[in-house]
Amino acid sequence: MSLRKAFKKFYNEYTEWFREKSPTDLAISGLKLAEEAGEVAEAVIAFAGASKNKIRKLLRKGQTPRDAVKEELGDVIVVCLNIATLCNIEHDDLFESAAIKAKRRTEEIRQGVR
Protein backbone atom coordinates (compact mmCIF):
# COMPACT_ATOMS: atom_id res chain seq x y z
CA MET A 1 0.00 0.00 0.00
CA SER A 2 1.35 3.43 -0.90
CA LEU A 3 1.98 5.94 1.84
CA ARG A 4 -0.72 8.21 0.45
CA LYS A 5 -3.27 5.36 0.51
CA ALA A 6 -2.18 4.39 4.02
CA PHE A 7 -2.57 7.97 5.24
CA LYS A 8 -5.99 8.33 3.57
CA LYS A 9 -7.06 5.04 5.17
CA PHE A 10 -5.83 6.30 8.53
CA TYR A 11 -7.59 9.62 8.01
CA ASN A 12 -10.86 8.01 6.92
CA GLU A 13 -10.90 5.45 9.73
CA TYR A 14 -9.95 7.89 12.45
CA THR A 15 -11.59 11.12 11.30
CA GLU A 16 -12.85 11.99 14.77
CA TRP A 17 -9.47 11.29 16.33
CA PHE A 18 -7.79 13.37 13.64
CA ARG A 19 -10.15 16.30 14.20
CA GLU A 20 -9.73 16.20 17.97
CA LYS A 21 -6.01 15.46 18.19
CA SER A 22 -4.53 16.87 15.00
CA PRO A 23 -3.62 20.50 15.59
CA THR A 24 -4.57 22.94 12.88
CA ASP A 25 -1.96 25.42 14.06
CA LEU A 26 1.30 24.90 12.24
CA ALA A 27 3.45 26.01 15.20
CA ILE A 28 1.73 23.50 17.47
CA SER A 29 2.33 20.80 14.86
CA GLY A 30 6.02 21.71 14.86
CA LEU A 31 6.16 21.31 18.63
CA LYS A 32 4.32 17.99 18.37
CA LEU A 33 6.92 16.80 15.88
CA ALA A 34 9.72 17.66 18.32
CA GLU A 35 7.91 15.78 21.08
CA GLU A 36 7.41 12.70 18.91
CA ALA A 37 11.03 12.78 17.72
CA GLY A 38 12.11 12.72 21.36
CA GLU A 39 9.92 9.70 21.96
CA VAL A 40 11.50 7.96 18.95
CA ALA A 41 14.93 8.68 20.43
CA GLU A 42 13.92 7.19 23.78
CA ALA A 43 12.52 4.08 22.08
CA VAL A 44 15.69 3.66 20.01
CA ILE A 45 17.82 3.99 23.14
CA ALA A 46 15.78 1.21 24.73
CA PHE A 47 15.95 -0.89 21.55
CA ALA A 48 19.74 -0.53 21.52
CA GLY A 49 19.83 -1.69 25.13
CA ALA A 50 21.51 1.51 26.26
CA SER A 51 19.04 2.17 29.07
CA LYS A 52 17.73 -0.60 31.29
CA ASN A 53 15.36 1.91 32.93
CA LYS A 54 13.70 2.71 29.60
CA ILE A 55 13.41 -1.00 28.80
CA ARG A 56 11.76 -1.68 32.18
CA LYS A 57 9.40 1.27 31.63
CA LEU A 58 8.33 -0.11 28.24
CA LEU A 59 7.89 -3.62 29.58
CA ARG A 60 5.66 -2.28 32.39
CA LYS A 61 3.51 -0.73 29.66
CA GLY A 62 3.38 -4.09 27.88
CA GLN A 63 5.63 -2.99 25.00
CA THR A 64 8.87 -4.34 23.68
CA PRO A 65 11.49 -1.79 22.63
CA ARG A 66 10.87 -2.80 18.99
CA ASP A 67 7.13 -2.19 19.37
CA ALA A 68 7.86 1.22 20.89
CA VAL A 69 10.13 2.21 17.99
CA LYS A 70 7.47 1.12 15.51
CA GLU A 71 4.71 3.02 17.32
CA GLU A 72 6.72 6.20 17.77
CA LEU A 73 7.98 6.22 14.17
CA GLY A 74 4.34 5.89 13.09
CA ASP A 75 3.45 8.90 15.23
CA VAL A 76 6.24 10.93 13.60
CA ILE A 77 5.01 9.98 10.14
CA VAL A 78 1.44 11.02 10.98
CA VAL A 79 2.61 14.38 12.38
CA CYS A 80 4.81 14.96 9.31
CA LEU A 81 1.90 14.20 7.00
CA ASN A 82 -0.29 16.54 9.02
CA ILE A 83 2.29 19.33 8.66
CA ALA A 84 2.53 18.66 4.92
CA THR A 85 -1.26 18.85 4.68
CA LEU A 86 -1.32 22.15 6.59
CA CYS A 87 1.36 23.52 4.21
CA ASN A 88 -0.50 22.24 1.11
CA ILE A 89 2.38 19.91 0.21
CA GLU A 90 1.51 16.72 -1.62
CA HIS A 91 2.64 13.72 0.38
CA ASP A 92 4.30 12.16 -2.67
CA ASP A 93 6.37 15.33 -3.09
CA LEU A 94 7.94 14.77 0.33
CA PHE A 95 9.49 11.51 -0.75
CA GLU A 96 10.44 12.72 -4.20
CA SER A 97 12.40 15.67 -2.79
CA ALA A 98 14.00 13.43 -0.15
CA ALA A 99 15.06 10.95 -2.83
CA ILE A 100 16.57 13.73 -4.96
CA LYS A 101 18.45 15.10 -1.94
CA ALA A 102 19.75 11.64 -0.98
CA LYS A 103 20.91 10.99 -4.54
CA ARG A 104 22.71 14.36 -4.67
CA ARG A 105 24.45 13.70 -1.34
CA THR A 106 25.49 10.21 -2.44
CA GLU A 107 26.98 11.62 -5.63
CA GLU A 108 28.83 14.31 -3.63
CA ILE A 109 30.30 11.67 -1.31
CA ARG A 110 31.43 9.56 -4.29
CA GLN A 111 33.09 12.62 -5.84
CA GLY A 112 34.78 13.52 -2.54
CA VAL A 113 32.94 16.84 -2.25
CA ARG A 114 31.66 16.09 1.23
N, C-alpha and C positions, 0 to 999 in steps of 0.2 A: 504494500500500500504506500502511495506517495505521501510525503509529509503534508502536503496541502490537503489530501483526502483525509489523512489521520486527524489533522487539526479541525477540519470541517465536521468530521464525525464527533470529535470531542466537543466542539462548540454546539452542535445540534443535540447531543445527548445530555449536555450539562448546561443548557442555556440559563437556567435559573442561577446555578452556581456561578457561571461566568458573569452574569449581570450583578450579582451581589458581591462577588469577590474580586472581579477584575476591575482595577481602577481605571477611570477614564482620564485621569490627570496624568500627563506624561511624566512629570517630576516624581510622582508617587510610584509610577511604574519603574522608573530608574532606581529608586530606593529599594523596591521589591526585588529587582534584579540583583542588587548588591547583597541583600539578605539571602537570597537563594544561592548565590555563588558561594557565600560563606558556609552555607549548609552543605553544599557539594564538597567543599574543602574538608569540612569535618568528617564527612562520610568517607572520603578518600583516605584521610589519615587513619580512620578506623580500619578500612579495607587493607591498607598497607601494614597494619599491625603496629603502627607507631604509637598508639595510645590505648592502653588496656582499659582506661576509664571510659573512653568513647565506645569501645567495644561492649563493655558491660552495660552502658546506658542503652545502646541499641538492642542488646539481647533482652533487657528488661522490658523494652517496648515490643518485643516479639519480632525484631528485625535482625537479619544478618547484615554485616557491613556491605555485602554486594547488593542486597535489596535496598539498602539506604542510598547507595550511589545511584542505582537505577531510578529510584523515586525522586531524588533531588535533581538529577539531570533532567528528568521529565518536567519537573517544576520550572527549571531554567528555560527549557525549550518553550513551554507555554507562555512564560513571561516575555521571552524574546518575540514570540509570534504576536503577543498582545501589543508590544511596543511597535512592531512593524505595522500592525493594523492601525494603530493610532497615528502613525506617521504616513499612512497611505503607501506603504511599501509592499509590493507583491512578495509573498513568501518565497516563491521560486527565485526571485531576484537576490534574496539573501545568500542563497547557496551558489548562485552563478558568480556573484561578486567575490565570495570567499574562495571559490575554485580558481578564479582568475588571479587573485592575490597569492594563493598558495603556489600556483604554477610560476608566477613571476619570481617569487622568493626562491623557489627551487632552482630556477634558471640562474639567478644571481649567485646562489651558493656554488653551483657547478662552475660558474665563470670566475669564482673567487672574488666577487664584488663584496660579499658580506663577510 
